[in-house]
């Protein structure tokens, strides 16, 4: 009978193991390690994400029940205490860098000119227990972290992430993000900082965001607006030259304000440094922000970033990095097959069939029965 890899094994074949080993060497992640190597640690955490495990004990028990099939993946059952120690001590940068190394592979065939690149920026809050109070205290009784994401809506996947305590402002995290020259950045009011907007403009980037209701605009020109459109007005002008404490506004270039009425009837003031594109194009760019909200919802429904298997900052960072790597693997596998078009349905099928030996591009087909050898029946091996 022809050998068939498990679904889990097929997914791990997409991981660039040679690059992974280089990253492990770079951070010395296996130095003085006797049993749980970084690769085994990574596979165990990845198994936890794809199987839907909600605790270390569940990961350990699940892997023990699939010991023979894990052998072909280069893994083995792990101990809960050893996993816990690795989560708190192994450098989280190993897994973050592996995610970055996999991005070009995940974007293969979706490369665009930098000028056409759209980047959505947002964050999602993650609730933690009081056991994480040493680093993730938000208020007296609330503890949490934030995952800050830069998302490519054309490729339908993140291109950058960072994890901070929940009390870190979104704009503080954004200022630490790398800027892609010439790209289009779309974000909401959490990133309201004229200094950062000016840096995007200096880098040749286009930005699209919202203006606060009380922000004045010194109008120098009004563009024509179609009567049968949801565009209420299209104006070019300057933002206030002076800010609080008589500070000079670093964004001195003209900007464009487009007032749009959305489906709910609410009117939005969209602002951009693009003075040439149509108002409809700018409004459509801002509307794309909804895609990153859908991404956050998908990840929280499908992967494990609501239940954390560690309480230290290092453990939380590792788990979020592994969740995003699992997202990339699922997306690449789903796009490589044609039977299942829904990413959510495909993820559920992978979870159901994770340790079954079957083609990953044929998950909708019924499992084939195992052929029974007549000699084994005669020996009674199936009845002992």
FENFENWO-V312610 format. One record per backbone hydrogen bond with DSSP energy under -1.0 kcal/mol. CO is the residue of the C=O (numbers start at 0). NH is the residue of the N-H. E is the energy in kcal/mol with one decimal. If there is no record, write none. Layout:
BEGIN
CO:NH:E
CO:NH:E
END
This chain:
BEGIN
5:9:-2.2
6:10:-2.0
7:11:-2.0
10:13:-1.6
11:14:-1.4
14:16:-1.9
15:19:-2.2
16:20:-2.4
17:21:-1.6
18:22:-2.2
19:23:-2.4
20:24:-2.3
21:25:-2.3
22:26:-2.0
23:28:-2.0
27:30:-1.3
29:32:-1.7
34:36:-1.5
36:40:-2.5
37:41:-2.8
38:42:-2.6
39:43:-2.2
40:44:-2.2
41:45:-2.7
42:46:-2.7
43:47:-2.0
44:48:-2.0
45:49:-2.6
46:50:-2.3
47:52:-1.8
54:58:-1.8
55:59:-2.8
56:60:-2.6
57:61:-2.3
58:62:-2.5
59:63:-1.9
60:64:-1.5
62:65:-1.0
65:69:-1.9
66:70:-1.1
69:72:-1.0
69:74:-2.3
70:73:-1.1
78:82:-2.4
79:83:-2.5
80:84:-2.2
81:85:-2.2
82:86:-2.4
83:87:-1.4
84:88:-1.6
85:89:-2.5
90:93:-1.3
91:95:-1.8
92:96:-2.6
93:97:-1.6
94:98:-1.9
95:99:-1.7
96:100:-2.3
97:101:-1.6
101:105:-2.3
102:106:-2.0
106:109:-2.6
112:115:-1.8
113:116:-1.4
116:183:-2.9
118:185:-2.7
119:150:-3.2
121:148:-2.9
123:146:-2.4
125:144:-2.3
128:131:-1.9
129:132:-1.6
131:134:-1.7
131:135:-2.5
135:143:-2.6
141:137:-2.7
141:138:-1.8
142:127:-2.8
143:165:-2.0
144:125:-3.0
145:163:-2.1
146:123:-1.8
147:161:-1.8
148:121:-1.9
149:158:-3.3
149:159:-1.2
150:119:-3.0
151:155:-1.4
151:156:-1.5
156:151:-2.4
159:149:-2.3
161:147:-3.3
163:145:-3.0
164:167:-1.7
168:172:-1.6
169:173:-2.3
170:174:-1.9
173:176:-1.4
179:182:-1.9
182:205:-1.9
183:118:-3.3
184:207:-2.5
185:120:-2.3
187:190:-1.8
188:191:-1.2
190:192:-1.4
192:196:-2.3
193:197:-2.4
194:198:-1.5
195:199:-2.0
196:200:-2.3
197:201:-2.5
198:202:-1.5
199:204:-2.5
200:203:-1.6
202:181:-1.1
205:184:-3.1
207:186:-1.8
208:270:-2.6
211:214:-1.5
216:218:-1.2
217:237:-1.8
220:235:-3.1
229:260:-2.3
232:258:-1.9
233:222:-3.5
234:256:-3.1
235:219:-3.1
235:220:-1.9
236:254:-2.9
237:217:-2.9
240:248:-2.9
242:245:-1.1
243:246:-1.5
246:242:-3.5
249:251:-1.1
254:236:-2.6
255:271:-1.9
256:234:-2.8
257:269:-2.7
258:231:-3.0
258:232:-1.0
259:267:-3.1
261:264:-2.2
265:261:-2.6
267:259:-2.3
268:210:-3.2
269:257:-3.3
270:208:-2.3
271:255:-2.8
277:281:-1.8
278:282:-2.4
279:283:-2.2
280:284:-2.1
281:285:-2.0
282:286:-1.8
283:287:-1.1
285:288:-1.6
286:289:-1.7
287:290:-2.4
288:291:-1.0
289:293:-2.0
290:294:-2.0
291:295:-2.2
292:296:-2.1
293:297:-2.6
294:298:-2.6
295:299:-2.2
296:300:-1.9
297:301:-2.6
298:302:-2.4
311:315:-2.2
312:316:-2.4
313:317:-2.3
314:318:-2.4
315:319:-2.2
316:320:-2.2
317:321:-2.5
318:322:-2.1
319:323:-2.0
320:324:-2.0
321:325:-2.6
322:326:-1.9
323:327:-2.1
324:328:-2.4
325:329:-2.5
326:330:-2.5
327:331:-2.7
328:332:-2.3
329:333:-2.6
330:334:-2.3
331:335:-1.1
341:345:-2.5
342:346:-2.3
343:347:-1.9
344:348:-2.2
345:349:-2.4
346:350:-2.1
347:351:-2.1
348:352:-2.1
352:355:-1.8
353:7:-2.4
355:6:-1.7
355:357:-1.2
358:361:-1.5
361:364:-1.0
372:376:-1.6
373:377:-2.4
374:378:-1.7
375:380:-2.1
379:382:-1.4
END
